Amino acid sequence: MPIATLPLATVGIGLLAVWSLFVGVSDVSLAALFGSTPDQATQVLLVSRLPRTLALILAGAAMAVSGLLLQMLVRNRFVEPSTAGTAESAIFGMMMVSLLAPEMPVFGRMAVASLCALAGTGLFLAILRQVPLRSPLVVPLVGIMLGGVITAMTEFIAYRQDLIQSVRGWETGDFSAILLGRYELLWLSAALTGVAYLAADRFTVAGMGRDVATNLGIDHRKVMALGLVIVSMTTAAVIATCGMIPFLGLIVPNVVSLVRGDNMRGSLPWVALMGAGLVLACDIAGRLVIHPYEIPIGTMMGVIGSALFLYLLLRRNGHAG
């Protein structure tokens, strides 16, 4: 994949973003924007469509990069926030804030969700140290089981406290409620993605193992801690804004690694672009399939992501055989 094609991919994402601005129930066509009464169309564009499109790009890029980062740190290609207990722990944190401190501002909610996501990811890594990893498939299975336990606990408490509808909203990604003033938290995830890019070489070395990293002068523990904080905060920001987007951080890094290899600095721009593009495409498709209604992006990504996940599993088993 030549580097020169990166600008072409960026142009493609830009075209998808422009398309996203004009898809929906309200008429935001060029005729409406420049017609005799453009006020309503302009308001819909600035208050709803533009924030939604920006949120799609930021969330898609951030979750794809988080998946790549987690895979490098865990050294397993079948791990991402929704298969490592990270996303489920963040939802648990959001539920506990709604239960115990419902007036807490959005940044406080994200902070609590980040701490819970960090704790859940730490628990996942602690369990892996106690499990004999005879197959790479054991790692995501452990994460899925841990996530299932956390989800069951979350939904039990939510059911008893009449919060199940809120929990369902966080579990299913949906951008239909994104408006101006309700997506800005995602700019923090963009900043964290930038930090991940700046430290990409260190993460690549850390992904080779503790011994290799130490021999090359890298503090493996600090790099691991930085990576887990980035993944936890990014996941919490996305879930607090639009809910969980399943499989995105799993399939995008794997597809990019087939072409670009395992060097994180070279792969990260492609992962971010492909993550943003896939989320934009799924959201546009969800708005067009049953227009004027729409399918939540969590459902669209669940269908597409699970199919691609099965393909990756079968492909790995086929090469192993």
QUIRAFEN-V95330 format. One record per residue. N is the residue number from 1. RES is the residue in one letter. SS is DSSP state (A for helix, B for strand, O for the rest). PHI is phi as a letter, one per 20 degrees, with the letter a starting at -180 (999 if undefined). PSI is psi as a letter, one per 40 degrees, with the letter a starting at -180 (NA if undefined). Layout:
N/RES/SS/PHI/PSI + N/RES/SS/PHI/PSI
This chain:
1/M/O/999/g + 2/P/O/f/i + 3/I/O/f/d + 4/A/O/f/d + 5/T/A/f/e + 6/L/A/f/d + 7/P/A/f/d + 8/L/A/f/d + 9/A/A/f/d + 10/T/A/f/d + 11/V/A/f/d + 12/G/A/f/d + 13/I/A/f/d + 14/G/A/f/d + 15/L/A/f/d + 16/L/A/f/d + 17/A/A/f/d + 18/V/A/f/d + 19/W/A/f/d + 20/S/A/f/d + 21/L/A/f/d + 22/F/O/d/e + 23/V/O/d/h + 24/G/O/q/a + 25/V/O/f/d + 26/S/O/f/i + 27/D/O/e/h + 28/V/O/c/f + 29/S/O/f/i + 30/L/A/f/d + 31/A/A/f/d + 32/A/A/f/d + 33/L/A/f/d + 34/F/O/d/e + 35/G/O/e/a + 36/S/O/f/d + 37/T/O/c/g + 38/P/O/e/e + 39/D/A/g/d + 40/Q/A/f/d + 41/A/A/f/d + 42/T/A/f/d + 43/Q/A/f/d + 44/V/A/f/d + 45/L/A/f/d + 46/L/A/f/d + 47/V/A/e/d + 48/S/A/d/d + 49/R/A/f/d + 50/L/A/f/d + 51/P/A/g/d + 52/R/A/f/d + 53/T/A/f/d + 54/L/A/f/d + 55/A/A/f/d + 56/L/A/f/d + 57/I/A/f/d + 58/L/A/f/d + 59/A/A/f/d + 60/G/A/f/d + 61/A/A/f/d + 62/A/A/f/d + 63/M/A/f/d + 64/A/A/f/d + 65/V/A/f/d + 66/S/A/f/d + 67/G/A/f/d + 68/L/A/f/d + 69/L/A/f/d + 70/L/A/f/d + 71/Q/A/f/d + 72/M/A/f/d + 73/L/A/f/d + 74/V/A/e/e + 75/R/O/m/f + 76/N/O/b/h + 77/R/O/e/e + 78/F/O/d/f + 79/V/O/d/i + 80/E/O/b/i + 81/P/A/g/d + 82/S/A/e/e + 83/T/A/c/e + 84/A/O/c/e + 85/G/O/m/e + 86/T/A/f/d + 87/A/A/f/d + 88/E/A/f/d + 89/S/A/f/d + 90/A/A/f/d + 91/I/A/f/d + 92/F/A/g/d + 93/G/A/f/d + 94/M/A/f/d + 95/M/A/f/d + 96/M/A/f/d + 97/V/A/f/d + 98/S/A/f/d + 99/L/A/e/d + 100/L/A/e/d + 101/A/O/b/g + 102/P/O/f/d + 103/E/O/e/e + 104/M/O/f/h + 105/P/O/f/i + 106/V/A/f/d + 107/F/A/f/d + 108/G/A/f/d + 109/R/A/f/d + 110/M/A/f/d + 111/A/A/f/d + 112/V/A/f/d + 113/A/A/f/d + 114/S/A/f/d + 115/L/A/f/d + 116/C/A/f/d + 117/A/A/f/d + 118/L/A/f/d + 119/A/A/f/d + 120/G/A/f/d + 121/T/A/f/d + 122/G/A/f/d + 123/L/A/f/d + 124/F/A/g/d + 125/L/A/f/d + 126/A/A/f/d + 127/I/A/f/d + 128/L/A/f/d + 129/R/A/f/d + 130/Q/A/e/e + 131/V/O/d/h + 132/P/O/f/h + 133/L/O/e/g + 134/R/O/f/e + 135/S/O/b/i + 136/P/O/f/e + 137/L/A/f/e + 138/V/A/f/d + 139/V/A/f/d + 140/P/A/f/d + 141/L/A/f/d + 142/V/A/f/d + 143/G/A/f/d + 144/I/A/f/d + 145/M/A/f/d + 146/L/A/f/d + 147/G/A/f/d + 148/G/A/f/d + 149/V/A/f/d + 150/I/A/f/d + 151/T/A/f/d + 152/A/A/f/d + 153/M/A/f/d + 154/T/A/f/d + 155/E/A/f/d + 156/F/A/f/d + 157/I/A/f/d + 158/A/A/f/d + 159/Y/A/f/d + 160/R/A/f/d + 161/Q/O/d/e + 162/D/O/l/f + 163/L/O/d/e + 164/I/A/f/d + 165/Q/A/f/d + 166/S/A/f/d + 167/V/A/f/d + 168/R/A/f/d + 169/G/A/f/d + 170/W/A/f/d + 171/E/A/f/d + 172/T/O/d/h + 173/G/O/f/h + 174/D/O/b/h + 175/F/O/d/e + 176/S/O/f/d + 177/A/O/e/e + 178/I/O/f/h + 179/L/O/c/i + 180/L/O/g/h + 181/G/O/n/e + 182/R/O/c/e + 183/Y/O/c/e + 184/E/O/f/d + 185/L/O/g/d + 186/L/A/f/e + 187/W/A/f/d + 188/L/A/f/d + 189/S/A/f/d + 190/A/A/f/d + 191/A/A/f/d + 192/L/A/f/d + 193/T/A/f/d + 194/G/A/f/d + 195/V/A/f/d + 196/A/A/f/d + 197/Y/A/f/d + 198/L/A/f/d + 199/A/O/d/e + 200/A/A/f/d + 201/D/A/f/d + 202/R/A/f/d + 203/F/A/f/d + 204/T/A/f/d + 205/V/A/f/d + 206/A/A/f/d + 207/G/O/f/e + 208/M/O/e/e + 209/G/O/o/i + 210/R/A/f/d + 211/D/A/f/d + 212/V/A/f/d + 213/A/A/f/d + 214/T/A/f/d + 215/N/A/f/d + 216/L/O/e/e + 217/G/O/n/e + 218/I/O/d/h + 219/D/O/f/g + 220/H/A/g/d + 221/R/A/f/d + 222/K/A/f/d + 223/V/A/f/d + 224/M/A/f/d + 225/A/A/f/d + 226/L/A/f/d + 227/G/A/f/d + 228/L/A/f/d + 229/V/A/f/d + 230/I/A/f/d + 231/V/A/f/d + 232/S/A/f/d + 233/M/A/f/d + 234/T/A/f/d + 235/T/A/f/d + 236/A/A/f/d + 237/A/A/f/d + 238/V/A/f/d + 239/I/A/f/d + 240/A/A/f/d + 241/T/A/e/d + 242/C/A/c/e + 243/G/O/n/i + 244/M/O/e/h + 245/I/O/d/h + 246/P/O/f/i + 247/F/O/m/e + 248/L/A/f/d + 249/G/A/f/e + 250/L/A/e/d + 251/I/A/f/d + 252/V/A/f/d + 253/P/A/f/d + 254/N/A/f/d + 255/V/A/f/d + 256/V/A/f/d + 257/S/A/f/d + 258/L/A/f/d + 259/V/A/d/d + 260/R/A/e/e + 261/G/O/n/a + 262/D/O/d/e + 263/N/O/f/h + 264/M/A/f/d + 265/R/A/f/d + 266/G/A/f/d + 267/S/A/e/d + 268/L/A/g/d + 269/P/A/g/d + 270/W/A/f/d + 271/V/A/f/d + 272/A/A/f/d + 273/L/A/f/d + 274/M/A/f/d + 275/G/A/f/d + 276/A/A/f/d + 277/G/A/f/d + 278/L/A/f/d + 279/V/A/f/d + 280/L/A/f/d + 281/A/A/f/d + 282/C/A/f/d + 283/D/A/f/d + 284/I/A/f/d + 285/A/A/f/d + 286/G/A/f/d + 287/R/A/e/e + 288/L/A/d/d + 289/V/A/f/d + 290/I/O/c/f + 291/H/O/g/h + 292/P/O/e/e + 293/Y/O/e/i + 294/E/O/b/i + 295/I/O/e/h + 296/P/O/g/i + 297/I/A/f/d + 298/G/A/f/d + 299/T/A/f/d + 300/M/A/f/d + 301/M/A/f/d + 302/G/A/f/d + 303/V/A/f/d + 304/I/A/f/d + 305/G/A/f/d + 306/S/A/f/d + 307/A/A/f/d + 308/L/A/f/d + 309/F/A/f/d + 310/L/A/f/d + 311/Y/A/f/d + 312/L/A/f/d + 313/L/A/f/d + 314/L/A/f/d + 315/R/A/f/d + 316/R/A/f/d + 317/N/A/f/d + 318/G/A/f/d + 319/H/A/f/d + 320/A/A/f/d + 321/G/O/f/NA
